[in-house]
């Protein structure tokens, strides 16, 4: 994970999303935090349900029951065996079956928790035509298909038992011209930033270097530039997408605007498989960094001050608040911040003034674009790791009781010896404004997201996440779709966009081909 926020990006239906890695990333202070939402949360893995051959209508709401250890639906029983040999020969990429050499590695996700899930087939795409062929083959053979980009889905949504995993990771070509990046859906975030750095350009993204650009973008995409330049999805100019009928589309604000709107914020695995993006890039300027740490005794004051900072700081200032459980039963409190002006002194001083106390430890630095990418990502790659996480989107500042309850949830985990973090990421600034063409990302008016994260996957971690949700329930508007979680209604990730998204689903996937426990 990245040092910044240890979060993963959802990957399905065209790949995955932004933000840190599944969130086992270490931050600059060496701790490991994360995020995830819900009102009645459970963090057990999703169950494998077996759909009937007549799929439910697209308007059907995904049940709120807690899925179990298999992360997606299983395919219906086939009446005849698929002709795998003919299908394999038609691909430019590669087909892996359970008997194939390399099959075990072919279907792995970022979290080893899902290694036991065995797809019937894995398609490694080498061209958009492979996506079309895989969709048509899956339809003809009644196979459930789930797309995968970077594989960082919190709930393992990009793998499936007894179905087809469609890996778009091979679609990673990049080109740049006149401020616009054209990139395949499978490109990883570090590679995107390294490529753009040659031109003095960047993108607002998350921090985990191995997250796939598609999942991150489709779910929104938050990061250090969120307040200055908006979400990753806000920078999309156009997308290439293959819909459930196997047809290729190029969507933009002027071409199929309903689908363009829907894809920018609905997450993957819902409306089609995105194969490419065009992004309007941003300048790759030097960034000012600050890291401020306070003692646990000032934790409540820090949360209050940080909330004011998130509301009133200029759009050039960003900082996420980390509340981490320490192994000795105490809390670690710090803010990792960025100023896009290149000088972080004013932002750090403003935060300290809102807290009402100087930080007990304070560091200020300046980094180039690529130095910042490596710093926040913990390097240029990230090892696979297990975790449990969830999120809440806060409508506004919490009162004293909610702040106390939030701190209490992390403190209880610390006392129980459970690794746990609450990570608060500010919104506002440019992220509060709808981009040209609009987007289905529903949280423009929210204060922040809270990610509940544990590098453990036991009952203690589940208890911590449930306690976190309860602590902020009165202030929660819903959850962030790139931090999917079992046990909560799918509609809670989409707020006021839910009805229009269901209409888009009915239009572009009327037979509900893209379906599963976490799909619209």
Rosetta blueprint (number, residue, H / E / L):
1 X L
2 X L
3 X L
4 X L
5 X L
6 X L
7 X L
8 X L
9 X L
10 X L
11 X E
12 X L
13 X L
14 X L
15 X L
16 X E
17 X E
18 X L
19 X L
20 X L
21 X L
22 X L
23 X L
24 X L
25 X L
26 X E
27 X L
28 X L
29 X L
30 X L
31 X L
32 X E
33 X L
34 X L
35 X L
36 X L
37 X L
38 X L
39 X L
40 X L
41 X L
42 X L
43 X L
44 X L
45 X L
46 X L
47 X L
48 X L
49 X L
50 X E
51 X L
52 X L
53 X L
54 X L
55 X L
56 X L
57 X L
58 X L
59 X L
60 X L
61 X L
62 X L
63 X L
64 X L
65 X L
66 X L
67 X L
68 X L
69 X L
70 X L
71 X L
72 X L
73 X L
74 X E
75 X L
76 X L
77 X L
78 X L
79 X L
80 X L
81 X L
82 X L
83 X L
84 X H
85 X H
86 X H
87 X H
88 X H
89 X H
90 X H
91 X L
92 X L
93 X L
94 X E
95 X E
96 X E
97 X E
98 X L
99 X L
100 X L
101 X L
102 X L
103 X H
104 X H
105 X H
106 X H
107 X L
108 X L
109 X L
110 X L
111 X L
112 X H
113 X H
114 X H
115 X L
116 X L
117 X L
118 X L
119 X L
120 X L
121 X E
122 X E
123 X E
124 X E
125 X L
126 X L
127 X L
128 X H
129 X H
130 X H
131 X H
132 X H
133 X H
134 X H
135 X H
136 X H
137 X H
138 X H
139 X H
140 X H
141 X L
142 X L
143 X L
144 X L
145 X E
146 X E
147 X E
148 X E
149 X L
150 X L
151 X L
152 X L
153 X L
154 X L
155 X L
156 X L
157 X L
158 X L
159 X L
160 X L
161 X L
162 X L
163 X L
164 X E
165 X E
166 X E
167 X E
168 X L
169 X L
170 X L
171 X L
172 X L
173 X L
174 X E
175 X E
176 X E
177 X E
178 X L
179 X L
180 X E
181 X E
182 X E
183 X E
184 X E
185 X L
186 X L
187 X L
188 X E
189 X H
190 X H
191 X H
192 X H
193 X H
194 X H
195 X H
196 X H
197 X H
198 X L
199 X L
200 X L
201 X E
202 X E
203 X L
204 X L
205 X L
206 X L
207 X L
208 X L
209 X L
210 X L
211 X L
212 X E
213 X H
214 X H
215 X H
216 X H
217 X H
218 X H
219 X L
220 X L
221 X L
222 X L
223 X L
224 X L
225 X L
226 X H
227 X H
228 X H
229 X H
230 X L
231 X L
232 X L
233 X H
234 X H
235 X H
236 X E
237 X E
238 X E
239 X E
240 X E
241 X E
242 X E
243 X L
244 X L
245 X L
246 X L
247 X L
248 X E
249 X E
250 X E
251 X E
252 X E
253 X L
254 X L
255 X L
256 X L
257 X H
258 X H
259 X H
260 X H
261 X H
262 X H
263 X H
264 X L
265 X L
266 X L
267 X L
268 X L
269 X L
270 X L
271 X L
272 X L
273 X E
274 X E
275 X E
276 X E
277 X E
278 X E
279 X E
280 X E
281 X L
282 X E
283 X E
284 X L
285 X L
286 X L
287 X E
288 X E
289 X E
290 X E
291 X E
292 X E
293 X E
294 X E
295 X L
296 X H
297 X H
298 X H
299 X H
300 X H
301 X H
302 X H
303 X H
304 X H
305 X H
306 X H
307 X H
308 X H
309 X H
310 X H
311 X H
312 X H
313 X L
314 X L
315 X L
316 X L
317 X E
318 X E
319 X E
320 X E
321 X E
322 X E
323 X E
324 X E
325 X E
326 X L
327 X L
328 X L
329 X L
330 X L
331 X E
332 X E
333 X E
334 X E
335 X E
336 X E
337 X E
338 X E
339 X E
340 X L
341 X L
342 X L
343 X L
344 X L
345 X H
346 X H
347 X H
348 X H
349 X H
350 X H
351 X H
352 X H
353 X H
354 X H
355 X H
356 X L
357 X L
358 X L
359 X L
360 X L
361 X E
362 X E
363 X E
364 X E
365 X E
366 X E
367 X E
368 X L
369 X H
370 X H
371 X H
372 X H
373 X H
374 X H
375 X H
376 X H
377 X H
378 X L
379 X L
380 X L
381 X L
382 X L
383 X L
384 X L
385 X L
386 X L
387 X L
388 X E
389 X E
390 X E
391 X E
392 X E
393 X E
394 X E
395 X L
396 X L
397 X L
398 X L
399 X L
400 X H
401 X H
402 X H
403 X H
404 X H
405 X H
406 X H
407 X H
408 X H
409 X H
410 X H
411 X H
412 X H
413 X H
414 X H
415 X H
416 X L
417 X L
418 X L
419 X L
420 X L
421 X E
422 X E
423 X E
424 X E
425 X E
426 X E
427 X L
428 X L
429 X H
430 X H
431 X H
432 X H
433 X L
434 X L
435 X L
436 X L
437 X L
438 X L
439 X L
440 X L
441 X L
442 X L
443 X L
444 X L
445 X L
446 X L
447 X L
448 X E
449 X E
450 X E
451 X E
452 X E
453 X E
454 X E
455 X L
456 X L
457 X L
458 X L
459 X H
460 X H
461 X H
462 X H
463 X H
464 X H
465 X H
466 X H
467 X H
468 X H
469 X H
470 X H
471 X H
472 X L
473 X H
474 X H
475 X H
476 X E
477 X E
478 X E
479 X L
480 X L
481 X H
482 X H
483 X H
484 X L
485 X L
486 X L
487 X L
488 X L
489 X L
490 X H
491 X H
492 X H
493 X H
494 X L
495 X H
496 X H
497 X H
498 X H
499 X H
500 X H
501 X H
502 X H
503 X H
504 X H
505 X H
506 X H
507 X H
508 X H
509 X L
510 X L
511 X L
512 X L
513 X L
514 X L
515 X L
516 X L
517 X L
518 X L
519 X L
520 X L
